Amino acid sequence: NIDRYIRLQITQMDYRDRSQAEHQRLLDACRQGDAQAAVEILTHHIGEAADQLVLYLLRTSQQPAPPPRLRSRLQAPLEV
């Protein structure tokens, strides 16, 4: 169940505005019939949301080292 993670992103990570903007871009691409842009926007949206959630969870927990693709991003401030 991903509901708890979505709630976490909205309540703790201040991700709602960014998410809504990305959703709007996705809808705009769909309305324009630009399937390639829609796929790119959706892929980026899901990937970024997942990465931000993993980074947040790692920063707020006692987990061991992050996955290699996220190690450099763990030192940077969260993008919201």
C-alpha positions as CSV (number, residue, x, y, z in Angstrom):
1,N,0.0,0.0,0.0
2,I,1.6,3.2,-1.1
3,D,-0.9,5.5,0.6
4,R,1.4,6.0,3.6
5,Y,4.2,7.1,1.3
6,I,2.1,9.5,-0.6
7,R,0.8,11.0,2.6
8,L,4.4,11.3,3.8
9,Q,5.4,13.1,0.6
10,I,2.5,15.6,1.0
11,T,2.7,16.2,4.7
12,Q,6.4,15.9,5.5
13,M,8.2,16.6,2.3
14,D,6.2,19.6,0.9
15,Y,5.9,17.8,-2.4
16,R,2.3,18.6,-3.2
17,D,2.9,21.9,-5.3
18,R,5.7,20.3,-7.3
19,S,3.6,17.2,-7.9
20,Q,0.6,19.2,-9.0
21,A,2.8,21.2,-11.4
22,E,4.1,17.9,-12.9
23,H,0.6,16.5,-13.2
24,Q,-0.5,19.7,-15.0
25,R,2.4,19.3,-17.5
26,L,1.4,15.7,-18.0
27,L,-2.2,16.7,-18.7
28,D,-1.1,19.4,-21.1
29,A,1.0,17.0,-23.1
30,C,-1.9,14.5,-23.2
31,R,-4.3,17.2,-24.4
32,Q,-1.8,18.2,-27.1
33,G,-1.6,14.6,-28.2
34,D,2.1,14.5,-27.5
35,A,2.5,11.0,-26.3
36,Q,6.3,11.1,-26.2
37,A,6.4,14.2,-24.0
38,A,3.7,12.6,-21.7
39,V,5.8,9.5,-21.3
40,E,8.9,11.5,-20.5
41,I,7.1,13.7,-18.0
42,L,5.5,10.7,-16.3
43,T,8.8,8.8,-16.2
44,H,10.5,11.7,-14.7
45,H,7.7,12.4,-12.2
46,I,7.6,8.8,-10.9
47,G,11.4,8.6,-10.8
48,E,11.9,11.9,-9.0
49,A,9.1,11.2,-6.5
50,A,10.6,7.8,-5.7
51,D,14.2,9.2,-5.4
52,Q,13.0,12.0,-3.1
53,L,11.1,9.6,-0.9
54,V,14.1,7.2,-0.6
55,L,16.4,10.1,0.2
56,Y,13.9,11.4,2.8
57,L,13.6,8.0,4.4
58,L,17.3,7.5,4.5
59,R,17.9,10.9,6.1
60,T,15.3,10.3,8.8
61,S,16.2,6.7,9.6
62,Q,19.1,4.7,10.8
63,Q,19.5,2.9,7.4
64,P,22.9,1.9,6.0
65,A,24.4,3.4,2.9
66,P,22.0,4.5,0.1
67,P,21.9,2.9,-3.3
68,P,24.8,4.0,-5.4
69,R,22.7,6.1,-7.8
70,L,21.5,8.2,-4.8
71,R,24.7,8.6,-2.8
72,S,25.7,11.9,-4.3
73,R,22.2,13.3,-4.0
74,L,22.0,12.4,-0.3
75,Q,24.4,15.1,0.5
76,A,22.5,17.8,-1.4
77,P,19.4,19.5,0.0
78,L,16.0,17.9,-0.8
79,E,14.4,19.3,-4.0
80,V,10.9,20.2,-3.3
